[in-house]
Amino acid sequence: MSALYVDSIKDKSDTKTLATLSSSAVTLHSDVSFPSGHILQVVSNSTTGRSQTDVQTWSQKWSKTVTITPKLASSNCFLIASFQTISSSGAGFYDFYKNSTDVTETFNLSTVSYGLGNANTDLDTIAITFIDERSENTTNTITYGVGYRSGSGGTINVGDSNTNSKNTITVMEIAT
């Protein structure tokens, strides 16, 4: 069996670097382009924990977040969240939260007035999804989470502190 050992891979014209070896990792260079729809990275946070409010404006965020540093400035982020909700009375409305140094902090990313999901029961599981078609066009770090508000002034909770409950937020960076 033969092997070829290199520290970097370049194109035939020697003008574009495709990959480099540093320590024990191979890194694709920024000269490499990915086809539209290609998943560039996935980050996720699964945890227990609860946040609550009776506030009826989009100004609350769940304390559990996920942070991503986009590999491409022009990529989109596909967001997925699944979590427990508990309501003492009335509806709870849930959406995605976003914060970065180059965007205004947003508690209702979809801008849908009732959010992407709602619950009116004592205990429910909510799953929401959204594609953030990022207009900031940078690779600055972004924090995503769940924004929420009460629909009628009753106390609502997002997340559950029961260790058997999995509350998950996932972000997939997708090439455009």
C-alpha positions as CSV (number, residue, x, y, z in Angstrom):
1,M,0.0,0.0,0.0
2,S,1.3,3.5,-0.9
3,A,0.7,6.8,0.8
4,L,1.1,10.4,-0.2
5,Y,2.1,12.9,2.5
6,V,1.6,16.6,2.1
7,D,1.2,19.8,4.2
8,S,-1.1,21.6,1.7
9,I,-3.1,21.0,-1.4
10,K,-3.1,23.6,-4.2
11,D,-4.7,23.9,-7.6
12,K,-2.7,23.2,-10.8
13,S,-1.9,26.9,-11.3
14,D,-0.6,27.1,-7.8
15,T,-2.8,30.2,-7.1
16,K,-5.5,28.7,-4.9
17,T,-4.9,26.7,-1.7
18,L,-7.6,24.0,-1.1
19,A,-6.5,22.5,2.2
20,T,-3.7,22.8,4.8
21,L,-2.5,20.6,7.6
22,S,-1.8,22.2,10.9
23,S,-0.9,20.1,13.9
24,S,-3.4,17.2,13.7
25,A,-6.2,18.9,11.8
26,V,-6.8,19.4,8.1
27,T,-8.5,22.8,7.3
28,L,-10.3,23.7,4.1
29,H,-9.1,27.0,2.8
30,S,-11.5,30.0,2.1
31,D,-10.7,29.5,-1.6
32,V,-12.9,26.3,-1.5
33,S,-16.5,27.0,-2.5
34,F,-19.4,24.8,-1.4
35,P,-22.5,24.2,-3.5
36,S,-25.7,26.0,-2.5
37,G,-27.6,24.0,0.1
38,H,-24.5,22.3,1.5
39,I,-24.5,22.2,5.3
40,L,-21.3,23.8,6.5
41,Q,-21.6,23.2,10.3
42,V,-24.0,22.2,12.9
43,V,-24.0,23.4,16.6
44,S,-26.5,22.3,19.2
45,N,-27.3,22.8,22.9
46,S,-29.3,20.2,24.8
47,T,-30.0,21.0,28.4
48,T,-32.5,21.3,31.2
49,G,-33.6,24.5,32.8
50,R,-36.6,26.8,32.9
51,S,-37.3,30.5,32.4
52,Q,-40.6,32.2,33.0
53,T,-42.6,35.4,32.4
54,D,-46.0,37.0,32.5
55,V,-44.8,39.9,30.2
56,Q,-46.9,40.3,27.1
57,T,-44.2,41.9,24.8
58,W,-41.4,40.2,22.9
59,S,-38.7,41.1,25.4
60,Q,-37.9,37.7,27.0
61,K,-35.4,35.1,26.1
62,W,-34.8,31.6,27.3
63,S,-31.5,31.4,29.2
64,K,-30.3,28.5,27.1
65,T,-28.7,29.6,23.8
66,V,-26.4,28.3,21.1
67,T,-23.6,30.3,19.5
68,I,-22.3,29.9,16.0
69,T,-19.5,31.7,14.0
70,P,-20.5,31.4,10.3
71,K,-17.9,30.1,8.0
72,L,-19.3,32.1,5.1
73,A,-20.6,35.7,5.3
74,S,-23.4,34.9,2.8
75,S,-24.8,31.7,4.4
76,N,-28.2,31.2,6.0
77,C,-28.9,29.5,9.3
78,F,-31.6,26.9,9.7
79,L,-32.8,27.0,13.3
80,I,-34.6,24.1,15.2
81,A,-35.8,24.2,18.8
82,S,-37.7,21.6,20.8
83,F,-38.6,22.3,24.4
84,Q,-41.1,21.8,27.2
85,T,-43.6,24.6,28.1
86,I,-45.7,25.0,31.1
87,S,-48.5,27.6,31.5
88,S,-50.4,28.6,34.6
89,S,-53.1,30.4,32.6
90,G,-53.4,31.6,29.0
91,A,-51.3,31.2,26.0
92,G,-47.5,31.3,25.6
93,F,-46.0,32.4,22.3
94,Y,-42.5,31.2,21.2
95,D,-40.1,32.4,18.5
96,F,-36.4,32.6,17.9
97,Y,-34.1,35.1,19.5
98,K,-30.9,36.5,17.8
99,N,-28.1,38.6,19.0
100,S,-24.7,39.6,17.4
101,T,-22.4,42.6,17.4
102,D,-23.7,43.6,14.0
103,V,-27.5,43.1,14.4
104,T,-30.1,44.6,16.8
105,E,-31.1,42.1,19.5
106,T,-34.2,40.4,18.2
107,F,-36.7,38.4,20.4
108,N,-39.2,37.7,17.6
109,L,-37.0,36.8,14.6
110,S,-39.8,35.6,12.4
111,T,-41.7,38.9,13.1
112,V,-45.0,36.8,13.3
113,S,-47.0,38.5,16.0
114,Y,-48.0,35.2,17.7
115,G,-44.6,33.6,17.1
116,L,-43.7,30.3,15.4
117,G,-45.4,28.2,18.2
118,N,-47.8,28.6,21.0
119,A,-49.2,26.5,23.8
120,N,-52.4,26.8,26.0
121,T,-52.0,23.8,28.2
122,D,-50.4,23.0,31.5
123,L,-47.6,21.0,30.0
124,D,-46.8,20.8,26.3
125,T,-43.8,20.2,24.0
126,I,-43.2,22.8,21.3
127,A,-41.0,22.3,18.2
128,I,-40.3,25.3,16.0
129,T,-38.1,25.9,12.9
130,F,-37.0,28.9,10.9
131,I,-34.5,29.9,8.2
132,D,-32.6,33.0,9.1
133,E,-31.7,34.5,5.8
134,R,-28.9,36.6,7.3
135,S,-28.7,40.1,5.8
136,E,-25.7,41.2,7.8
137,N,-23.3,39.5,5.4
138,T,-20.5,38.9,7.9
139,T,-18.9,36.1,9.8
140,N,-19.4,37.7,13.3
141,T,-20.5,35.3,16.0
142,I,-24.2,35.0,16.4
143,T,-26.2,33.8,19.5
144,Y,-29.5,32.1,18.9
145,G,-32.1,31.1,21.4
146,V,-35.9,31.1,22.1
147,G,-37.7,34.4,22.5
148,Y,-41.1,34.2,24.2
149,R,-44.0,36.2,25.7
150,S,-47.2,35.6,27.5
151,G,-50.4,36.0,25.4
152,S,-52.7,37.0,28.2
153,G,-50.6,38.0,31.2
154,G,-50.6,34.5,32.8
155,T,-47.3,33.0,33.8
156,I,-45.7,30.9,31.1
157,N,-42.5,28.8,31.2
158,V,-40.1,27.8,28.5
159,G,-37.9,24.7,29.2
160,D,-38.3,22.3,32.0
161,S,-35.9,21.5,34.9
162,N,-36.9,17.8,34.9
163,T,-33.8,15.9,34.0
164,N,-35.8,13.5,31.8
165,S,-36.8,16.4,29.5
166,K,-34.5,17.3,26.6
167,N,-34.7,21.0,25.6
168,T,-32.7,21.4,22.4
169,I,-31.7,24.3,20.2
170,T,-29.8,23.4,16.9
171,V,-28.3,25.7,14.3
172,M,-27.2,24.5,10.8
173,E,-25.2,26.9,8.7
174,I,-26.2,26.4,5.0
175,A,-24.3,27.7,2.0
176,T,-26.3,29.9,-0.4
